[in-house]
Amino acid sequence: MIYNKVEICGVDTAKLKTLSQSETNELLLKTKSGDKKARESLIYGNLRLVLSVIQRFTGRRELMDDLFQVGCIGLTKAVDNFNTELGVRFSTYAVPMIIGEIRRYLRDNNSIRVSRSVRDLAYRAMGAREELTREKQYEPCVDEIAERLGEKREAVMNAIEAVTPPISLYDPVYSENGDSIYVMDQISDPNSGDDLWLENIALRDAMKKLGERERAIIKLRFYGNKTQMEIAEEIGISQAQVSRLEKGALEQMRKQI
């Protein structure tokens, strides 16, 4: 994966133009009237939009060049299908179109095998989503897609999830000034929290202050899962002595912690 590329597909991203809202509206009207030059300017003026979208997928193995090209296809479809009479910002309509095109590309290149019936339902759902997006000028929810297809919501949702590539724990979910927050940063782990980490440090410190025999008994008892009888036989003392030493060691560790 190539991060922070300046040139993608021969395009110098550092020099990409950003259109104002008035410029975008003017070019959209000219494009609808058949002005090919305006269409080209509109596409080129929104390449930064494609660039911002593909940042969401940079944790995957696909090259950014490939994703950028696919995103440009989605942008072109958005330009050609945008309805200027609905009063919706072009970017609001274009972003779901770009994302949808990239998701379709990732879906078609997915190595996970899905049953034919589930895959067919997912394809129909993708098609319905594009139709609804064009009609409503926003990305529809699963309920709307299911209603359009006459299918159950759960079936549609499961089908779409089945053909969606798995997310990497290293996929960035937010980036600012070169610093990224990844999926793994958003997942809580009750077995590796700060409290447990600090507790483990305290236990290790308390163990170091025990005598050699006491430390051996605690390790065998609580880390080796051995009984007092087994420990007594292993180190050559009575079970009563093991019990007394264990209690003394635990009391000492409690005071230390």
LINVENSUL-V111858 format. One line per field, one symbol per residue. ss: DSSP state (a for helix, b for strand, c for the rest). phi: phi as a letter, one per 20 degrees, with the letter a starting at -180 (. if undefined). burial: # if it has 24 or more other ideal C-beta (glycine too) atoms within 12 Angstrom, else .. Layout:
ss = ???
phi = ???
burial = ???
//
This chain:
ss = ccccccbbccbbaaacccccaaaaaaaaaaaacccaaaaaaaaaccaaaaaaaaaaaccccccaaaaaaaaaaaaaaaaaaccaaacccaaaaaaaaaaaaaaaaaaacccccccaaaaaaaaaaaaaaaaaaaaacccccaaaaaaaacccaaaaaaaaaaaccccccccbbbbbccbbbbaaaacccccccaaaaaaaaaaaaaaacccaaaaaaaaaaaaccccaaaaaaaacccaaaaaaaaaaaaaaaaaac
phi = .ddlfedclmdfffdfedefffffffffffffenfffffffffffdffffffffffdffeffffgfffffffffffffffdfefeemdffffefgfffffffffffffdfefecgffffffffffffffffffffembffefffffffemdfgfffffffffdegfeefdffdacblnecddgffedecfebffffffffffffffffeefgfffffffffddeldeffffgffdmcffffffffffffffffffff
burial = .......#..#.#.....#....##.##..#......##..###################.#.#.##############.##.....#.##.###############..........#..######.###.###..#.##.#..##.##.#....#..##.####.....##..............................#...#..#...#####.##......#..##..#......#..##..##..#....
//
